[in-house]
Amino acid sequence: MIDTYEFSIKTLDTLTEQITVIDKIGNIVYVNKGWINFSENNDGIIDSDKWNNTNYLDVSDNTAAMGDAFGIEASKGIRSVISGEKEVFYLEYPCHSPNEERWFMMRVTSFKFSTDSYYVLSHQNITERKLAEKELEKSYIELKNTQNIMIAQSRQATIGEITSMLAHQWRQPLATISAITTTLSLDIMMDNYQKTFFTQKIESINELSQALSDTINNFRNFFKPNKEAEIVLINTPVIKALGVIRTSLKSDNIKITEDYTSTEKVNIYTSEMMQVILNILKNAQDNFKRKVTRNPQIKISTNNKSISICDNGSGISNDIIDKIYEPYFTTKNELNGIGLGLYMSKTIIENHHKGSIQAINTDLGVCFNIEL
């Protein structure tokens, strides 16, 4: 016949958890071997009889009185179970030694024996889990740092391309202004001044100057980093991005079709969204050049909270369409592509805006669909 009391005690002593049982005023009535061993290894009480003369709540309150946040929380939690406010209380807390980092989880539950209530406090060592979480957090931070470096590299590459566009877009109007001023200077020198002609040319200079000013504003919108998201029409970043690249696209005889049916407002980082759209448009432009596409066309449309950018550049090969969002993957070796544009675009859309981006081949080319 098994002695149930001795059997229960031996069972509890085999557990690696440290277990103590207290009564409703906090007096310890039982500790298992795991509790005693932990206390012994940490310069605490080693005699179970001495534990039985200890009030657990007093010890916890003393710790709390010294300003220990976990002691304060533990005291409140234990009392919440004693009062019946909670059935179970959990608390994860650090308990580091001079030689190692350690974490434990306290679990408090209650039971009745005869007519009295008792409360079981178990302390489970969760150090392995916590260390794994720390490593995971470290890896996540390293990944985010690497991701931020990649985004910065991609942005710098885009800035380089856009600066080149800026020089190209300014060249013609500046040359025209120079020609006009030269003509007017010659007329003045030769005393061949005609008021109507002179006025027309001054108006032309004003128009060209305004065009240059508009170009600068478009570029400034892109270069200016967004510290905070802003609520704008979903069409706004598309129109602003086109304001940056439109002249370059037209100089390559690319037809642009715009269809803005959305009236939705979205909470976005405008310059980041511009960067995504510029990357897609620039990729289409480069693809047209590589494939010598006849009558190149790009159609941009919005509907509800989606943006669609489609071209007729014969699409993306099925062999690589699943790889286009991988970092440093590029098909533009001859154009010194760094392979971060679409990776960065996916990161901005999914991580920064909680949306999605998808490339779908069509009969004519490829459509990039952005959902916000």
N, C-alpha and C positions, 0 to 999 in steps of 0.2 A: 504494500500500500504506500503510495507516494505522499510524503509530507508536503501538502500544497504550499504552506508558508515558506519552507526551505526551498522548494522547487521554484517559487516565484522570485525569491531573493537571488538565487543562483542565476536565474534567467536574466534578471535586471543587471546583475554584475557582469554578464558577458557582453552587454551593450557598450559600444564605444562612446555613445552619448553620455554626457554628465547629467545625471538625474537627481533632483531633490524634490521632496514632498513637504509642503508647509500646511499649517492649519489656517483658519480664517483670520488670525491676528499676526500671521507671518512667522510663527515659530517653526523651525525645521524639525520634522519628525522622522525623516529618513533621507539618507544619501546612498547612492550606489557606489560600486568600486571605481567606476570611471570618474566620478566626482572626486573621490578621495585621491586617486592617482594624479589627477590634474592639479589638485591643491598641493599635493606633495612635491610635484615637479616644478611648482611655481612659488615655493616657500610659503605655503599656506598651512592650514590645519590638516594634520594627518590622522588624527584620532576621530573616528566616527561619533564616539560619545560626546566629544566637544562640539561637534556640529549640531548634535541634538539639543545643545543648550544655547544655540545661536538663533537670533531672529533675523531672517533673511531681509525683511523689509527695513529693519534698522540699518543693516549693512548697505542696502541699496540707497536709503535716504541719506546716509553719511556721504556716499559717493556723489549723490546729487547735490548735497550742500556745498561740496567743493567745486561746483560749477560744471561737473561732467554732464554733457548733454545726453549721453546714452543712459547714465544713471537716472536722470530726471524722467526720461521716457520710459525706462524699465519700471520705475516705481509707479508711474501713472498706469502703465499697462497691466501690471499685476493687480493693482487695486480695481481696475475696470472689470477683471474677471471675477475677483472676490465679490464685488458688489452686484454682479449679474448683468452689468452693462454690456459685456462682451462674453461670447462663449469661448473664443480662442483669441490669444494675443500673440503676435509674431514681432520679433525685433532682431535685425541684423546689426552687429556691432563689432568694432575692432578690439582685439585684445593682444597687442603686439608684445613680444618679449625682446630682450636686448639682442637676441640672436636671429630672430625671424619675425616676419609679418604673419599675423594670424587673424582670422575672422570667425565669428560664431553666430549662430542663429538661436535665439531664445524662443521657446514655444511654451505657452502657459495654458493649461486646460484644467478642468475641475472634475471631481467625482465625489460620490457620497459613500460613506462607509458607516453602516448602522444609521445613526441619526445625524452624524457630523459631516461637514463638508471639508474636503481636502483639495489641494491644488498642486499639480505636477508641473515642475519647471524643468524642461530639458534644454540642454545646451549642445548643439551639434556643430562640429568643426566644419566650416564651409570654405576653408582657406584655398583649397584647390580650385573651387569654382570662382572665387574672387580673383585669384591670380590669373585665371584664364580670362576673366572679364577684363582685367587690367591690360592683359596682352592684346585682347581684341580691341579695346579702346585705343591702345597705342597704335595698333595696325590701322584702325580707322582714321586716326589723326594723320598718320603718315600718308595714307591713301588720299585724304583730303588735301594735304599739303602738296602731294604730287599732282593731284587733279588741278589745284589752283595754279601750280607752275605751268601745267600744260595749257590751261585756259589763258594764262598770261602770254605764253609763247604764241598761241594762236592769235590772240588779240594784237600782239606786236606785228605778226605777219600780215594781218588784215590792215593794220594801220599803215604798214609799208606800201601795200597795194593801193590803199585809198589815197595816200600822199602822192603816189604816182598819178592816180586819176586826177587829183586836184591840179597838179602841174599841167596835165594834158588839157583839162577843162579851162584853165586860165589862159593857156597859150594863145588860143584864137581870139578871144575878146581883147586881150592885152595888145595883140598885134593890130587888131582893128582900131583900137583907141590910139595906138602909136601912129598908124597911117592917117587917121583923121586929124590928129594934132599937127602932124607934119604938113598936111595939106593946108590947114588953117594958118599955120605959121608962114608958109610960102605966100599965101594970099595976102597976108598982112604986110609982109616984106615987099611984095610987088604992088602994094596998094590996090589990090584987086578984091577989095572987101565987098561982099554982097550979103546984105542983112538976112534975107530969107535962107540962103544956103548956109550961112554961119549958124543961124538958129537951129536949122535941121540937124546940123552936125553936133551941136551942143546937146540936143535932145538925144541923139544916138549915143553920145558918151554917157549921158545920165542913165539910159536904159542898160547899157553894157555894165556900168558901175553897179547898178541895182542887181543885175544878174550875178555879178561877182560877189556882192554882199549876200545874196540868197545862198550861193554855193558855200560860202564860209559858215553861214548859220547852220546849214545841213551838216557840214563836217563837225561843227562845234557840238551839235546834238549827239553825234556819235562818240566823239572823243571824251565828252563829259561823263565821268563815271556816276552811276546812280547809287547814292548812299541808301536811299529808301525807295520802296516800290511806290508807284503812283497809279491812280485810277484814270485810265484813258480809253478812248474808243479803240477797239482792236485794229481798226484801219490805220491808226496813227503811226505805229512803228514801221508799217509797210510803206506808207507814203513818205515818211522821213528817210527810210533806207533808199527808196527809189530816187529821192532828191539828191542823194550822194552819187549814185551809180548810173542814173538815167543817161547822162551825156555820153558816158563811156560805152553803154550798150548801143545807143543810137549811132555812135561813130563806127561801130562794127555792123551796122545795118540790121540790128536785131529789133524786130517788131515787138512792142510791149502792149499787151491788152490788159486793162484793169476793170474789174467788176466787183465793186464794194457793195454788197447787199446787207452786210451786218450793221446793226445799230447797237450792238452789245458793247458794254464797257468792261474792261478787265483790269485786275490789279497786277501790274508788271513792272519790271526794271526795263525801261524803254530802250536804253542804249544796248543792253544785252540782247533784247529782241531784235533790234536793228542789226546787231552783229550776226545773229542767226540768219536773218533774211539776206543780208549782204553775202554771207558765205554761200548760200544756195544759189543766189543770182550769179555770183562770180564763178562758181563751179559750172553753171550752165554756159556762161560766156566762154570759159576755157574749153569746155567740151565741144562747143560749136567750132572753135578754131582748130582743135585737134582733129575732128572728124570732117572738117570742111563742109559743114552743114549748109545746104542751099536754103534760102529764105528762112533763116532762123527766127523762131518766135518763142516768146515767153508770155504765159497768161497767169495773172495773179488775181485771185478772188478771195473774198471773205464771206462767211456765212455763219450766223450765230457766233460761237466762240472758236471758230476754226479759220485757218489760213491755208490756202492751197496755191502752190507754185508749180506750174507745169510747163514743160518745154517739148520741142519736137526734135531733140538731139539723139534719137534712136535708142534711148534708155540705158540702163546699167546692166552689164552682163550678169546672167544668173549665177556665174561662178563666183562673183565677188559681192553681190548685192547684200549678202549677210555679213560682210566684213567692213562695209563702208564706215561704220561707227566705231571701229577699233582705233585706239590711239596709234598714230604714226603710220596708219595704212593710207597709201596714196597711189593714184594712177598718173600723177602729174610730175614724174621725175624730170622730164625735159623742161618743165616750168618751175622747177625747184619747189614743188609743193612739200609742206612739212607733215601733212597727214593728220592735222589736228582739228581742221575746220568742222567736220561733221561730228567728231567725237565731242568737241566743245559744245556744238549746237545741241546735241542730245543731252549733255549734262545740264546746260542752261534750261532747256525745256522741261526735263524730267525732275531734276533736283531743285532748281531755283523757282520753277513755276508750277510744279506738280502736274504737268501736262504730258503729252506724248507727241512723238514725231515718227512718221513712217514714210518710207520711199516705196512707191508702187509703179512698176513698169506699165505703160500703156501702149497702144498700137503705134503711136508716134514717138514717144520719148518716155520721160519719167515725171511723176508727180510727187512732190513732197507735201504731205498733209500734216499740219500742226494743229493739235487740239489743246485748248487751254481750259 
